Amino acid sequence: MIMQKKKRKRDIEKNYPVKQFVKKLRRLADCIEQGQRFQIQVAGERISIPATVLVNIEHERDDSSEEVEFQLKWTLDK
């Protein structure tokens, strides 16, 4: 049996220039549409997102700002 290395908890935000963000978003959309795994590197860590990912859009608002998040969620194989 192969033991997977336990990953540390992580909660970061990474800002990207618009052109780089758009390029990543287009690759993501293509993978989701084609039912393929998507790989991305965020702040030095490579992340592999399965084709079966759950996609949702979240909107938050308070007195001074608004936020829209495009979220991808999946369960980890153990």
Secondary structure, 3 states (H helix, E strand, C coil): CCCCCCCCCCCCCCCCCHHHHHHHHHHHHHHHHHCCCEEEEECCEEEEECCCCEEEEEEEECCCCEEEEEEEECCCCC
